[in-house]
């Protein structure tokens, strides 16, 4: 084996180990995951610079699907090509998939919704997201115009909480940025690029739309249960805007009224999904397992994440070209500022509103935030401390 292959294997192993650790320790939903990614990939390992990270987050906020998983895929692609993206995705996703499949197989009325350690993890998410927002805002909203865009994005996102509000905010911010920011200096052209050709991107986009059309037709033509199941999860994953929390009511509408899963089992799975790390889209693994054993869990997971994978690979080569175009620079600057506003809105609702219920909760947030910002502890250490404090005191 030559040295080039050895270096590539070592690189893929490193990506897998780092993403797996994030998959084991990233609690709190998609917004919190972006905070964990920022700490690990931007601040600590410097695999990607802040501007490239913000651009990638902006793209994934615009695309349907699990934004945090798509950001992880994009960083893996930037690091080691499409194989790196697949490796990063598997590492970040499989811990929660395995946990939810196992829990679905053994759980009989287990109630974890009010456990103290879960509440501690929710408080950790508040600290992680707040720390990430402060760090990103310094570079992405340095002037009054971009601060104003961020504030407007925050207000719109908070006051009109719909599945499409974030997409609307991003489009409006891009237009404002194009008009007002295109003549300003944003640090020059981004030199990093995503090693995906336009041909590969085009094939992925074609496959995404082809499956949207072909799967319902195949379901009607064959009447096969597995095809119908794959189609339902694939369609759900294709039309979720606004992050992982939005997928839960959509899945309920898809499977509970049809009788594929009863409401009690669905709600129990919802509670368990909040208790495990990783992307909320892995709730599909629980549902698939309840319906058809571990094989159903695997099929459901592949089906619901496949659209996100095809979309992010398909969009990256075109996004990379656009974001470096002089006429698009201002639009990207506006979008990046809007992302800060969207993250602030998400920090308030649902993260803060569902986590900070008492004075002692706020006190714990201050302690955990200080550990991150001033003591420079690694996020996974803060996660463990928050869970232990929640178990003992909350």
N, C-alpha and C positions, 0 to 999 in steps of 0.2 A: 504494500500500500504506500503510494507516494505521499509526500508531505502535504500537498494541496488537499488531498482527500482526508488526511488525518486532521488538518486544521478545520476543514468543513464539518467533520463529525464532531470535533470538540466544540465548535461554535453552536451546532444544533443541540448538543447535550447541555451546553450552558443556557441556551434559550429555554429548553424544556425545564431545567431545574429552577430557573428564575420564575418562569410563568407558573410552574406548579406551586411554588411557595406562595405566589400571589393568589393562586386559586384556593389555597388552603387558609389564607389569612384575610382575604378581601371581603369584609362584611359591609352591609349597609346599602346595597343597591347600586345602580349604574353610576350615579353621580359620585358616590364614595369611591367606586372603583377607579374613576378617572383621577381621583386624588392619590390613591395608592400607586397607580401607574406613574403619575407625575413624580412622586417621591422616588420611586425605584428607577425608572428609565431615564428621567431627565436630570434630577438632582444628584442621585447617587451614582448611577452607572454611566450617565452621559451618552447613552446610545442614540439619543436624538436631542436636538436643541429645542429650546422653548418655542420658537416660532414654528418649526416643523411640527412639533407636538400640537400646538394650538390649531394649525391648519388641518391636521389629521382629525382632531376632535371636531372641528367645524364641519368637515366633510361627513363624518359619521353621525353627527347630530342631524344633518340634512337627510341622510339615507334612512329608509325604514330598517327596522331590526334592532338588535341589542347593541347599542352604541359602544359600550365598554368592550365587549368582545370584538367588535370591528376595529376599535383602536388597537387592541392587543394584536390582532391579525396584521394590521398595517405596520406596527412596529416590528413584528417578526419578519415581514416581507422586506422592510427597509434594512434589516440586519442580515438576512440570509436568503432573500428571494422567496418564491412561493412556498418552497419546502419549509423555510423558516416561519412563514405565516401559519402553515398547517401545524407545525410543532408548537408554536406559541398558543394557538387556539386549543390544541389538545391538552397542553399543560394547564392552562387556566380553567378549562371546562371539566375535565374528567373527575377531579375530586368531588365536586358537588353532584355530578351525575351518579357516581358510584354511591355516594352517601344517600341520595334520594331514592335510587333503586333499592338499596338495602333497607331503608326505612319503610318504603312502600311494601316490601315483602314481609317485614316483621311487625310493623306497627299495628296495634289493635287499640284504637282509642287513646293513643298517647297524646297528652296535652302539654305542649311546650310553649304555648302562646304567652304565658305570664311568668316564665322562668326568669329569675334575677339575672342570670348570666347573659341571657338574650338582651335584656334591657341595657346591660353594661355594654354590649357590642353596638347597640344602636347609638349610645352616647359616644363611643369611640368614633363612629361614622361622622358625627357632628364635628369633632375635633379635626379629623382627617380632611374633611371637605373644606372647613374654614381655613386650615393651614394652606391647602392647595390653592384656594381662591386668592388669598393674599399674595402668594408667590407669583401666580400667573398675572394678576392684575397689575403688578408693578411694571411688567414689560409690555402688556397688551393694552393697557389704558393709561398711557403716560400723560396725555393731554386732555384738555377740557372737552373737545369734540368726542373723543372716544369714551370718556367718562359719561358723557351725556347719552351716547348710544347704549352703553351698558345699563344705565339707569332706566332708560325707556324700555329696553328689552326685559329687564327685571319686572317693571310694572305691568307690561302687557302679559308676560308669562304668568304672573300672579293673579291678575284680574280676569283673564280669559283662559282658564285651564281646560283646553281641549286637546285632542290627539294631534291636531294640525297647527296649534298655536306656535310651537317652536319653529316649524318650517316657515310659517308666515313671518315670524320675527327675523329669521335668518335671511330671507329674501329681501325684506325691507331694509335690514341693516346693510346688506350687500349693495343695494341701490344707493342708500345714503352715503356709504363709504366711497362708492364710485364717483359720486358728485362732489363730495367735500374733502376727501382724503387722498385723492389720486396724485396730487402734486407734492405730498409730504413725504419725507424720508422715513422709510420703515426698516432701515438697516441693510438695504441692498437685496440682491437676488439670493434666494435660498439655493445653496449649492448641493444639498442632498437631493436624492431622487429615489423613486421607488422602482426597482428593477423588474418592471412588468411591461411588456410590449403592448402597443395598441391592438395588435392582432389578438393577443391572449385576452386583453380586456374586452374587446368586442365579442369574442366567443363566449365569455362568461355572461355578458349582458344578454346575448341572444339566448343562451341556455336558460337564464333566469325567466325571461318572458315566455319562452317555449314551454317550460314546465308549468307555468301559470295557466296556459291554455290546454296543454296536453293532459295533465293529470285529471281534471274534471271529466274530460272526454273519455279517458281510459277508465275512470271509475264507472261511468254510465255504461260503457261498452262491456265491461267485464263483470261488474257487480262484486268484485273481490273486496273483502273486508280490509285487507292490508293496504290495498291501493286507496281505498276511501280514507283510511286512517292517515296515510302519508299525505294525501291531498289536504286534509283538514289542517294538519300541523304546518305544512308548507305554506298554505294560504295565510294562516295566522301569522307566521313569521315574515311574510311578504308585505303585510299591511300595518305593522305596528310602528307608529311614530310616537316619539316622546319617551322612549326608554322602556326598561323591563317591567315597570309597574303596570304599564298599559296592557301588557299581554295577559294579565290575570283575568280581567273581566271578559276579554275577547275569547279566551279559552273556555271560560264558564259558559258563555253563550253558544259556543261551538259543540260542547260535549255533554253538558248537563241536560238541556232540554231534549236532546236526542236519546237520552237514556244510556249513553255509553259509560257514564260514571254518575253515581248518585251525589247529591249535594253535600251530604255528610263527609264522604270520602274526599270530595273536592276541597272543602273548607279545612279539613285536617291537613291535607297536603299543602294548602296555602300557609298554614302556620309553620309547618316543617320547613318550607322553602325559605321563610324569613330567618330561620335559625341556622342555615348552612351558608358558607361563603360562596363566592363565585356568582356568575350571572343568574338573574332571576328567570331567564328563559329555560334553565334546567328544570323548572317546574314540569316541563313536558316529560322529563324522564320519569317523574313520579306518576303522572297521569298514564303514560304508556305502560308502565309496570302494573298499575292497578287494573288496566284493561286487558293486558296480554302478557303478563310476566316480564322477566328481564329482557326478553327479546323485544317486546313492545316498547320498553323504556329506551332501548338502543335506537330503534326505528324512529320513535318520536323525537329523540334528540337530534338525529341526523336531519330529519325533515324540517324541524323548526329553525335550525341554524343554517341550513344550506342556502336559503335566500340571502342571508347576511353575508355569507362567504362569497357568493357569486357577485353580489353588488359591490362589495368593497374592492375585490380584485378587478372587477370591470371598470370601476370609476377611478381607481388610483392613477393609471397612466395619463388619463385626460386631465384629472385634477392637478397633477404635478406640473403639466405643461401650462395650464391656465394660471396657476397661482404665481408663476414666475413671469407672466406677461405684464409689461409695464402698465397697460390699461386696466388690468385686473387687480393690481396691487392694492389700490384703494378699497375695492370691494372686499378683498380678503381681510384687510385691516378692519373694516366695518364688521364683518362676520366674527372675527376674533373678539372684538369688543362685545358684541352681542352674546357670545358664548359665556363671557364673564357674568353678564346679567342673568342669563339662563341658569348658570350654576348658583348664583346668589339666591335666585327664586327657589331653586330646588333645595338649597340649604335650609331655607325657612319652611317650605312645604314640599314634600312631606317629612323631611329628615328632622328638623328642629321640632315641629309640631307634634310628631309622634314619639319623640325621645325625651325632651326636656319638660317634665311634668311637675317637678318639685324643685325647691331650692338646692337640695343635695345633688340633683342631676346637673344643675348649672355649675355647682362647685366642682363636680367630677370632670365636666367639660374643660374648665379652666386648668385643672391639674393635667389632664391628658394633652391639651393643646400646648401647655408649657413644656411637657416632655418632648413633644415634636419640635417646637419652634426654638426653645432655648437650651434644653438638655441634649438635643439632637439624637434622641433615641430612634431606632429603626421602627417603622410602622408596625411590624409584626409583634415586636415587644410590647408596644402600646396596646395592641389588640389583646394580648394575653393578660396584661395588667387590668385593662378595662373589664374583661370577662370575669376575672377573679374578684375584683372589687364588686361587680354586680352580683356575683354569686353569694358573697358574704354579707353585703350591706343593703342591697336593693330588693 
